[in-house]
């Protein structure tokens, strides 16, 4: 078995054009990419969160479907009991108002709002899936709504569902100025001097200290902490494990997830564009201009002028509150061989202390609690998988 690289992402030599001319070229690539994802038997479905990428994909798909006098099904996941601004600056718990503005523009969209069933123990669902996969699922907090979106697509005779998962590295890339590059270089040098601070001390906080300073730990830092060309890294290196575990769910439900924003020609074009096409200055409103200005003719003003972003799985803490005892017992009652492996990588004391510290997680938890909970969910997924 030999590996052969058939394509490598490189910057292409583009002709010198004006901003509007680049936008016009982009619209052609984008329309072609979305059209390619709609070549299937049956209906078509898409995710729409209200963010730039999924909204752009959904709007473009709705235009193409309308030209064929057809409908487009769209799925939005919404958090329970959470509304308005989140505890992070310029973030909202959901972006339903923007979704509704897209729906108003395209009446051929049949829309479904889904609220997570927080009383359902996600790890009981994984107990079934684990028998059919070669690795534990990592994106635990998103599995419930993703699986529900696949069920929604299948129930409406759609065997594919469109996403914009890679869009923040292509169509909605923020752009990098000289100031940004100097800042990244400063961060890079700082991490070289103090690698333990990588990813906001994430490894220091949750990884077993012995593993942190082992050979594998030293290999982990440069792979995860030292990223100089963020766009190239996102397009070629990031989220490989997340994509592979998400693919399992597609096989399980018989529904293929297609992402027009990672179309090969579109990726090459976006990566080759001069950075000034994406931004004018470092103000949020003057970045991600390929969508804000390039697609302003197909998107509502509420989206193109928004400086806010939406949270993902912001209500996952409610699942913890419902199932804390079961999750705690899972970690306490692992097989000896599972414990030997799990606590080699995770900090047993810190993760188990989380259960003692939080009998119930308070409403609207802060970033620290949320991050701890996400790490705990991955540890539980890994442990349950090995235990089975």
Phi and psi in degrees as a GROMACS rama.xvg file:
@    title "Ramachandran Plot"
@    xaxis  label "Phi"
@    yaxis  label "Psi"
@TYPE xy
-115.39  139.386  UNK-2
-91.1319  137.541  UNK-3
-134.538  122.674  UNK-4
-81.8001  117.203  UNK-5
-96.904  -11.2556  UNK-6
-156.31  142.097  UNK-7
-133.54  131.988  UNK-8
-71.2208  119.133  UNK-9
-138.403  153.777  UNK-10
-70.2314  130.124  UNK-11
-93.7579  153.629  UNK-12
-80.8968  105.971  UNK-13
-95.4928  148.878  UNK-14
-65.0938  151.045  UNK-15
-75.0177  117.201  UNK-16
-129.876  168.512  UNK-17
-78.4235  168.545  UNK-18
-56.8757  -47.9194  UNK-19
-64.8952  -34.1125  UNK-20
-67.9921  -39.3633  UNK-21
-63.5223  -40.1385  UNK-22
-59.8548  -43.0747  UNK-23
-62.7634  -41.901  UNK-24
-61.9263  -43.2165  UNK-25
-59.6444  -44.0745  UNK-26
-59.8746  -35.5818  UNK-27
-67.0902  -45.5339  UNK-28
-62.0204  -42.1084  UNK-29
-67.2307  -44.902  UNK-30
-59.9379  -41.5394  UNK-31
-65.4897  -41.1509  UNK-32
-64.8719  -44.614  UNK-33
-67.7617  -41.2794  UNK-34
-58.0266  -39.7924  UNK-35
-62.7858  -29.6249  UNK-36
-82.5198  -5.92026  UNK-37
-103.454  9.60421  UNK-38
-87.483  81.9594  UNK-39
-151.305  166.155  UNK-40
-86.5422  134.038  UNK-41
101.558  -161.208  UNK-42
-84.2524  172.452  UNK-43
-123.499  146.609  UNK-44
-137.887  155.114  UNK-45
-146.326  156.727  UNK-46
-84.1364  142.198  UNK-47
-142.995  111.139  UNK-48
-96.3492  -18.0954  UNK-49
103.018  -7.6439  UNK-50
-77.4415  171.631  UNK-51
-61.6918  -43.3834  UNK-52
-73.4466  -54.3669  UNK-53
-65.5926  -33.4961  UNK-54
-67.7007  -39.9499  UNK-55
-65.3669  -45.1349  UNK-56
-62.0007  -44.759  UNK-57
-64.6867  -43.2026  UNK-58
-62.8551  -45.6231  UNK-59
-64.5296  -40.5272  UNK-60
-65.2729  -38.8389  UNK-61
-63.677  -38.0442  UNK-62
-62.3486  -46.8652  UNK-63
-64.2533  -41.5872  UNK-64
-66.2451  -39.1707  UNK-65
-62.7565  -36.1794  UNK-66
-63.5963  -24.0631  UNK-67
-100.177  8.44757  UNK-68
58.1087  42.7625  UNK-69
-124.636  164.741  UNK-70
-100.321  160.696  UNK-71
-125.942  128.143  UNK-72
-88.2186  139.673  UNK-73
-135.424  143.609  UNK-74
-124.259  129.237  UNK-75
-123.803  126.713  UNK-76
-94.4504  130.343  UNK-77
-125.155  145.33  UNK-78
-78.779  152.632  UNK-79
-80.0378  135.005  UNK-80
62.5289  15.812  UNK-81
-125.77  132.328  UNK-82
-152.04  153.233  UNK-83
80.4154  -161.23  UNK-84
-64.2021  140.647  UNK-85
-88.1327  -175.552  UNK-86
-81.1688  2.47372  UNK-87
-102.793  137.472  UNK-88
-59.9572  132.532  UNK-89
64.9706  24.6255  UNK-90
-121.519  146.785  UNK-91
-118.965  155.053  UNK-92
-67.9648  -27.5662  UNK-93
-158.282  168.319  UNK-94
-126.063  43.0051  UNK-95
-59.0717  -38.135  UNK-96
-57.1217  -37.2567  UNK-97
-70.7711  -40.9356  UNK-98
-55.3862  -45.4831  UNK-99
-64.7334  -32.2292  UNK-100
-69.8612  -32.8782  UNK-101
-68.7229  -43.2758  UNK-102
-61.3758  -35.7205  UNK-103
-64.9787  -35.1276  UNK-104
-73.3737  -29.7848  UNK-105
-127.643  87.9927  UNK-106
-68.1273  -9.25617  UNK-107
-83.5947  4.79794  UNK-108
-88.5734  125.885  UNK-109
-98.4902  113.968  UNK-110
-106.401  144.935  UNK-111
-131.091  128.622  UNK-112
-100.449  128.174  UNK-113
-118.018  129.585  UNK-114
-108.186  130.6  UNK-115
-60.1842  142.879  UNK-116
-88.8043  87.4578  UNK-117
-71.0593  -14.1309  UNK-118
-80.0537  -13.2618  UNK-119
-81.8097  127.397  UNK-120
-79.4587  108.092  UNK-121
-61.9868  -28.8653  UNK-122
-74.5017  -20.3382  UNK-123
-71.2483  -35.209  UNK-124
-66.8582  -40.2812  UNK-125
-68.2704  -27.345  UNK-126
-58.5962  -30.9306  UNK-127
-80.1169  -48.6868  UNK-128
-63.6863  -31.9177  UNK-129
-59.1538  -26.0243  UNK-130
-71.5668  -15.2981  UNK-131
-115.101  10.6943  UNK-132
-128.476  158.186  UNK-133
-97.5607  8.84006  UNK-134
-161.296  154.501  UNK-135
-70.8008  149.453  UNK-136
-80.2427  134.995  UNK-137
-95.616  -40.3651  UNK-138
-83.9829  60.1476  UNK-139
-59.9663  -43.0403  UNK-140
-64.6434  -21.9525  UNK-141
-100.452  -8.04494  UNK-142
-62.1271  -40.1682  UNK-143
-59.9561  -49.7473  UNK-144
-76.0884  -29.8132  UNK-145
-66.1671  -45.6681  UNK-146
-63.5011  -36.849  UNK-147
-65.9984  -34.4299  UNK-148
-67.3344  -36.5075  UNK-149
-66.9695  -38.574  UNK-150
-65.3313  -40.1942  UNK-151
-61.8232  -43.869  UNK-152
-61.6067  -49.2007  UNK-153
-62.0417  -37.8595  UNK-154
-65.852  -20.7487  UNK-155
-108.612  24.9799  UNK-156
63.4724  31.494  UNK-157
-112.197  126.246  UNK-158
-101.71  1.75091  UNK-159
-131.401  154.294  UNK-160
-138.347  127.016  UNK-161
-85.3208  142.09  UNK-162
-131.86  174.347  UNK-163
-126.712  37.2543  UNK-164
-59.7698  -33.5906  UNK-165
-97.5538  7.35289  UNK-166
-63.3008  -30.5251  UNK-167
-72.1747  -3.04062  UNK-168
-108.203  -5.64853  UNK-169
-126.936  -85.3358  UNK-170
-69.8102  -31.6945  UNK-171
-113.486  26.149  UNK-172
-57.7125  136.012  UNK-173
-76.7553  -20.856  UNK-174
89.4137  151.033  UNK-175
-125.707  119.915  UNK-176
-92.5744  174.384  UNK-177
-59.6536  -39.8008  UNK-178
-60.698  -43.5192  UNK-179
-62.4387  -42.2678  UNK-180
-63.311  -41.9777  UNK-181
-64.6481  -37.5726  UNK-182
-64.5448  -40.6046  UNK-183
-65.919  -38.6935  UNK-184
-63.7969  -41.3245  UNK-185
-61.2791  -44.8459  UNK-186
-63.1676  -41.117  UNK-187
-60.1902  -46.7487  UNK-188
-66.4784  -38.3479  UNK-189
-62.4147  -41.8272  UNK-190
-68.2809  -32.34  UNK-191
-63.1097  -38.2882  UNK-192
-77.8418  -32.9161  UNK-193
-137.409  77.1581  UNK-194
-63.4291  -23.0998  UNK-195
-62.1196  -18.1034  UNK-196
-86.2622  3.14631  UNK-197
-56.9433  141.029  UNK-198
52.4841  49.3982  UNK-199
55.2351  43.7019  UNK-200
62.7371  23.4434  UNK-201
-56.7187  -49.2995  UNK-202
-64.7577  -40.723  UNK-203
-61.3436  -30.2763  UNK-204
-85.058  -31.6986  UNK-205
-126.793  -17.0593  UNK-206
-87.2963  144.304  UNK-207
-54.1392  124.793  UNK-208
-54.4098  -35.6295  UNK-209
-64.638  -41.9195  UNK-210
-67.671  -35.3747  UNK-211
-57.1087  -35.6732  UNK-212
-105.579  12.9494  UNK-213
-85.4953  178.815  UNK-214
-59.7231  -42.1515  UNK-215
-67.0472  -34.178  UNK-216
-65.1778  -42.0697  UNK-217
-67.2618  -28.1232  UNK-218
-75.3082  -30.5553  UNK-219
-68.4647  -39.473  UNK-220
-56.1289  -55.4327  UNK-221
-65.2714  -27.2223  UNK-222
-74.3228  -30.2394  UNK-223
-110.916  -24.2171  UNK-224
-103.274  -28.0223  UNK-225
-105.389  85.2226  UNK-226
-117.064  112.184  UNK-227
-92.2455  -47.7552  UNK-228
-97.5266  90.7239  UNK-229
-62.3085  -38.4445  UNK-230
-66.0598  -46.5285  UNK-231
-62.0613  -41.691  UNK-232
-62.7438  -43.7056  UNK-233
-65.8222  -33.5808  UNK-234
-80.6772  -23.4316  UNK-235
-119.688  -25.3032  UNK-236
-120.088  -30.961  UNK-237
-78.8958  150.905  UNK-238
61.4678  26.1283  UNK-239
-60.0198  -45.6708  UNK-240
-66.6189  -37.9577  UNK-241
-62.2652  -41.0306  UNK-242
-67.5896  -38.9403  UNK-243
-69.648  -36.0944  UNK-244
-75.5704  -32.7382  UNK-245
-65.6137  -32.355  UNK-246
-63.0817  -31.9472  UNK-247
-56.5568  -45.0575  UNK-248
-63.6645  -34.2848  UNK-249
-64.3259  -42.0062  UNK-250
-65.4426  -38.1346  UNK-251
-64.0958  -43.3923  UNK-252
-95.9442  -5.12419  UNK-253
68.7161  30.0519  UNK-254
-129.01  123.869  UNK-255
-91.4207  130.678  UNK-256
-90.5592  125.674  UNK-257
-120.613  133.616  UNK-258
-119.69  99.9609  UNK-259
-60.358  -24.925  UNK-260
-74.4678  -5.16306  UNK-261
-115.116  22.5671  UNK-262
-57.7573  136.011  UNK-263
-56.1696  -49.1678  UNK-264
-66.6356  -38.9748  UNK-265
-65.7426  -42.6454  UNK-266
-60.3842  -47.4371  UNK-267
-59.7272  -43.1053  UNK-268
-64.3373  -49.6097  UNK-269
-64.2116  -39.7383  UNK-270
-68.8558  -25.9189  UNK-271
-89.031  -12.421  UNK-272
-64.1703  144.07  UNK-273
-60.2602  142.333  UNK-274
-62.1756  -26.8274  UNK-275
-67.2314  -15.778  UNK-276
-68.311  -29.8407  UNK-277
-85.5727  -23.6684  UNK-278
-147.561  158.525  UNK-279
-112.504  -37.0304  UNK-280
-157.544  -175.938  UNK-281
-82.5885  1.54778  UNK-282
-66.4568  137.868  UNK-283
-54.158  -42.1295  UNK-284
-66.4309  -20.4568  UNK-285
-103.978  23.2761  UNK-286
-124.611  169.243  UNK-287
57.3519  41.3434  UNK-288
-75.2568  -16.9113  UNK-289
-61.5935  -34.4903  UNK-290
-88.1918  -49.9888  UNK-291
-55.7325  -44.3604  UNK-292
-105.166  -39.3  UNK-293
-66.333  -29.8388  UNK-294
-113.945  20.8558  UNK-295
-64.2478  -19.9267  UNK-296
-78.7983  -14.1132  UNK-297
-117.433  -4.24641  UNK-298
-117.177  149.538  UNK-299
-69.6542  152.571  UNK-300
-61.3027  -30.4071  UNK-301
-58.933  -30.1818  UNK-302
-85.8786  -47.5522  UNK-303
-68.0221  -19.5997  UNK-304
-106.097  3.42482  UNK-305
-77.6383  139.087  UNK-306
-111.419  11.9993  UNK-307
-105.753  163.973  UNK-308
-133.086  160.54  UNK-309
-105.763  144.244  UNK-310
-75.4249  158.527  UNK-311
-115.303  136.942  UNK-312
51.2837  38.9509  UNK-313
-69.8722  -14.3007  UNK-314
-101.732  13.557  UNK-315
-63.1171  -25.7182  UNK-316
-61.8718  -26.2319  UNK-317
-67.048  -32.939  UNK-318
-65.1368  -41.154  UNK-319
-59.1641  -44.6461  UNK-320
-62.2284  -34.215  UNK-321
-76.6632  -33.6554  UNK-322
-121.658  18.5334  UNK-323
-52.7914  -47.0448  UNK-324
-62.3466  -44.6411  UNK-325
-62.8539  -44.2002  UNK-326
-64.5865  -39.4401  UNK-327
-64.552  -45.1764  UNK-328
-64.0948  -32.9998  UNK-329
-58.9144  -44.8448  UNK-330
-74.158  -30.4481  UNK-331
-75.9939  -27.2291  UNK-332
-109.346  31.2685  UNK-333
-72.9653  154.15  UNK-334
-64.5127  150.248  UNK-335
-54.0767  -41.6228  UNK-336
-68.2811  -32.9941  UNK-337
-67.1761  -44.5635  UNK-338
-58.8973  -41.0764  UNK-339
-59.4999  -37.2697  UNK-340
-80.5326  -49.6605  UNK-341
-58.906  -49.4057  UNK-342
-81.4276  1.87647  UNK-343
-73.8033  -30.6848  UNK-344
-105.458  -41.1837  UNK-345
-95.5132  153.615  UNK-346
-83.0141  100.581  UNK-347
-57.4902  -46.355  UNK-348
-61.1097  -45.6655  UNK-349
-68.7993  -41.6845  UNK-350
-70.9632  -40.4511  UNK-351
-69.5212  -30.2363  UNK-352
-65.3663  -24.7164  UNK-353
-59.1499  -40.5982  UNK-354
-65.071  -36.3205  UNK-355
-73.9993  -34.6296  UNK-356
-71.7714  -35.5713  UNK-357
-123.881  92.1198  UNK-358
-64.4141  -36.1687  UNK-359
-142.299  133.024  UNK-360
-78.8648  130.778  UNK-361
-67.2661  157.922  UNK-362
-59.0911  147.308  UNK-363
51.472  60.2049  UNK-364
-62.6757  151.838  UNK-365
-78.0733  177.759  UNK-366
-63.1311  -36.2216  UNK-367
-63.3875  -48.0408  UNK-368
-63.6405  -42.373  UNK-369
-62.0866  -43.4693  UNK-370
-64.6638  -43.332  UNK-371
-59.2964  -40.4736  UNK-372
-66.5009  -38.3902  UNK-373
-66.043  -39.7351  UNK-374
-65.1734  -42.8005  UNK-375
-59.1588  -42.0393  UNK-376
-64.0485  -36.7432  UNK-377
-70.6563  -38.9511  UNK-378
-61.8311  -43.7516  UNK-379
-63.2257  -41.2675  UNK-380
-63.4054  -45.8362  UNK-381
-61.4824  -46.8631  UNK-382
-65.9966  -44.2409  UNK-383
-63.2124  -39.0475  UNK-384
-62.4937  -48.4752  UNK-385
-65.519  -36.5211  UNK-386
-62.6284  -36.6441  UNK-387
